[in-house]
Amino acid sequence: MKKAEFKSFLKSVPKAELHLHLEAVISLAGVKKLYKNKFAKEMPEDEQKSLFSYNDLNGFIQSFLKIQGFYSSVKDFNLVFAELEKYLVKNGIIYAEVFFAPSAFLKMGFKYSDMVEVFHKNITKIREKRGIIIKMLMDVSRTFGCENAMKNYNLLKEFPCEDIIGIGLGGAEAKGPAKDFEAVFTQAHKDGFRAVAHAGEDVGPESIWDAINYLHSERIGHGLTAMQDEKLMDELASTKLPVEICITSNTFTKKVITKASEHPVGDYFKKGIVVTINTDDPVFFKTTLLDEFYICYKEQKMSMSDIKKLIDYSFTSSFMQDSEKKAYLAKVDEAFKNCKE
């Protein structure tokens, strides 16, 4: 299939995305609106260019944090959720688990309880309007340290919300070893929350081992450097611990690979590792979920039956109930009945 035909077909297939950052779905137009509301002037052209120019993970994180600084109040999240809704509809995504990073907003004086209220209102609105289910994971973040991570987790417990189902460890991987956050994750598991971790994105396979052994992460975000450790590859294949793959994101940060054809996702898949396809930060990396699947098809030479299995994995690797997974998988089966290679 040509790209347009592929994307048209795949849009019609119900999909889940499990590694997506809330603040990274806002468009450039949305960013400019936030900037104007905050500073009462248009964003300079050179600043627009610098926001989306980075050569490594840390550079991306700095841009991510800078844009968070453009928010004026919790009401700005209404704009972000409107952008999220457009993104999900455009890509045929009917279930998403979305990260949100509260630290920068809390430091600006936003109240966590107010943020949660806005989140819940918008998630409910999208579900009732579109039938799309959104669940959220709090990014406790390496960037601000362990003490801050525990403070954020305690807010999650203090202000419970049915839409927020757990925590994720993100941020500057090289500056925050996963094992340093063991106490936060131990408490989250004890309290019945779900827990995932970015690992092996900017650091070697030892980071993934730590996410497994110290954090007991239920999925691995990125897992790119697992390819450097055959024993780890065997472990992931045998345990069926899902890996959240973000191909374009990994090529942009250039730590391990520089082009999509070099990505190990195809090797992981062939080895029997459960991999899900995700965008990570679609606006920052100029991609969509449909684009990521086309990369698998075109650059990684995966068949349409492989693509279907990847979509199945996105549902089976999610934190929804088994009965819900079964219902979604049946919809995927139905959508692929008339599929051609």
N, C-alpha and C positions, 0 to 999 in steps of 0.2 A: 504493500500500500504506500501511496505517496503521503507526505506529511499531512496535508489538508484532510485527506480521506481518513487517515489514521486518527487524527485528533477529533474529527467529527464523530467517528464511531465511538471512540473512547469516552467522549463527553457523555454519551448516552448510557454508559455503563456506570452503575452506582459504585462509588469508591469511598474509601476512608483515608484520611491523612493523619499521621500520628506524631509528626515532628514539625511543628509550625509555631512560630513565635508571633504572638498577637500584634506587637508593635511593628512588625515587619511586613504587614499586609497593606499598610497605608501607602497610597500612591504619592508620587512627587507633588501632585496638585494638593493632596491632603497635607503633606508636610509644609508646603508653602502657606496653606491656610493657617495651620498651627502657628507658624512663624509670625505671620501678619497679626494674628490675634494677640500673640505674646508681646511683640515688639512694636506694634503699630506702624509697620513699614514693610515694603516688599523685600523678600529675601534676595540678596545680591547674587548675581550670576555665578561669580567665582565660588561663593559658599555652597551653592547648589552642586557644582561640579565636585568640590572637595568632599562633600558628604558621601558620595558614592564612588570615591576613589581610594582603594586600599589594596595592599599587597600581601597582607597576612591576617591571621585571626585577630590579633590585638588591634590592628588598624580598623577592622570591621567593628569590633566591640566599642571602640572609641566613637565611631560614627553613630552606632546604635544608641549609646548613652547621650550623645549630643542632641539627637533628635528627641529623646525623652525629655530633654531640658527645654524643648519648645512648648510643652504642654502648660496650659495656664490653670486648669482646674479639672476635676474628675469628669466634668461634662464633655471634655474633649474625647473621652472614650466612646461617646456616642458616634463620633465621626469614624473612629477606628473600627467599631463594630459594623458600621454601614459599609466600610471598605471590605471587611472580612466577609460579610454576606455576599457582596458582589464577586469576590474571589471564589468562594465556595460554589456558588451557582455557575459561574463561568467554567469551572473545572468538573462539574458533575459530582461534587463531593457531598455525600449525605450524612457523613459522620466525621467529626474531627476532635482530636485531643490537642489542645492549644496551650502553649506555655505563656505565662505572663510573669514579668519581672518587676516586683513592687519596690525594690530598694531605692532606686533613684527618685521615685514619686514620693515615697515616705520621707526621704531626706528633703524634698521640696515642701513638705508640710501637708501633703494629701493624707486624708484619713483612710486607713485600710477599709473600715466598715463602709465608707462612702463609695469606695471603688467597687467593693463586692456588690453593693446595691445596684450600681450602674451595670455591672457585668450581668447580674441575674436578670435585670429588666430586659437587656438587649438579647441575651441568649433565649429567653422565653419568647420574645417577639419574633426572632428568626425561626424558632421551632414552630410556632403557631402559623407563621406566614409561609414558610418554605418546607416544613417537615424535616429540616436539617437538625441533627443533634450535635451540640457542642458541649464538650467537657473540658475542664481546665486543670492544668498542673502548675503549681507555683514554682517558679525558678528561684531556688534559694541562693544560687550564684556563688561561685568561687571568688569572684572579683572583689567582693566586700568582706570576705573572711568568715570564719566559723561562727564567731559570736553573733554576727549579723544574721547568718543563716538560721541559727536557732531562734533568734528574735522573730524573724519572719514566720518560721514554722509555728511558733506559739500564737501568732496572729491568726494563722489558718485554723488553729484549734479554738481560739477565743471567739471567732466570728464564723461559725460553720455555715457552709453554703452547699446545697446539693449539687451544684454545677462544678465545684472545685473538689476533685477526687484524690489529689495527691501532690507530690513534690517532684521536682527534677533538678539535677545539679548541672548548671551550665556555667558560662563565664570563662575567664582566662584559665584554661586547663593547665598551662605550664606553671602558673603561680599558685594553683590550689590543688594539690594532690587529693584524690578522692578519699583516701583513708583518713584525712584530716576531718572529714565530715561524717565519720562513722556514727557519732552520737546522735546527730540529727536524724539519720536514716534508721537507726535502731529504734528511736522513739516513734518515727512515722510508721514503721512496720508494726510496732506494738499497739499503736492506736488504730490500726486498720486502714491506713492510707496507702495508696499505691505509690511506688517509688521507682524512678528511672534516672539515668545519668548519662550526660555527654561524656564520652571517653574514646580515646584513640583518634581524635580529630587533629590535635596539635602536638600530641605526645605519643611515645611508642606504646607497644602492646602491654607494657607493665601497668599503664593507666587503666586498661580494660580489665586486666586481672584484679586490680584494686577495686574497681566498681563491682566486680562479681564477688570477691572474697570479703571485702569490708562493708560494702553498701548493700549487698544482695539485691542489686538493681534488677528490676523485672524486664527491662529492655536496655539495650545499649544504643545510645545516640551516636551515630556516625560509624564508630568501629573500624575506621579506615586502616589503622595500622595493625589490625589483626593479621593482615596478610604477611606481616614480618615474622610471625610466630606460628609454625605449623601445629604445635601442640594446642595453642589457643584456638586455631581454626577447627581442630578436631573436637575441642571442648564445646565450642558454639554449635557445631553440627550435631553432636550427641545429645546435648541438653535441650536443643531447640530454643535457646534463649534468643528472642528476636533482636535483630539489628536494624536500626532506623537509618536507612541509606539516604544521603543527600548529595547526589553526584555533582551538580553544578556548584553548589556551595563549596565542596571540597576542591574543585578546580580553581575557583576564585581565590581561595585563601592560599593556594599554591604550596602548602607545607609538604605534601607528599606526592601529589600528582599535579599535572598542569593541563591535561586535556581529558575529556570524557572517556575516550577509548582506553585510557590507562587505568580507569577505575576498576577495582577488584570485584565489583558487584556480581559480574558474570561468573567469576570463579567461586565466589561465595555460594551463589545459587546452585551451581553444578555440584558443589560439595555437600549440599543438603542443609546449608545454613538458612534459617528463616530470615528473609530480608524483606523489609517494607520500603516502598519508594515515597520520598518526601521532598519538599522544597526547602525547608529550614526557614529561610527569610526571602520569600519570592521577589519582593520589590528591590531589596538590596542586591540580589544576585541576578535580577532580570530574567526570571524564569517563572514557570507555572507547573502544576502537577502534570498536566497534559504534555508539556515539554519534556519533563523528566522521564515519563514513560516512553516518549518517542526516542529519547536518547538510548534507553534500554533496547528498543526495537532496532534502531538504525546503527548506533555506535557499538552496542554490546552484542548485536546479532541475535537477540532473543526472539523466539517465535511468538505467535499470538497465544498459543497455549501456555507459554512461559509467562506472558503478560497477564493472562488470566490468573495464573497461580500467584503472581505477585499481588494482584488485587485481592485474591482470597486471603493471602497472608496479612494484608492490612486490616482485615476484619478479625481474623483469628488471633492476631497479636494485640488487639485492642483490649480495653478494660471493661467492655460491655458484657452483659450477661450472656451465657451460652445460648439461651433461647433466641436472643436478639441476633447473635452471630449467625445462627442457623438460618434465620429469616433473611438476613442480608445476603448470605452465600447463595440462597435459592434465587434471589433477584439477579445476582451476577451470572449464575448459570443460564437463566432465561435470556439475559442480554447478549450472551455469547452464542446463542443458538444459530444465529445467522452470520456469524463472524467468518471472514475469509482471511487467509494469510496475506 
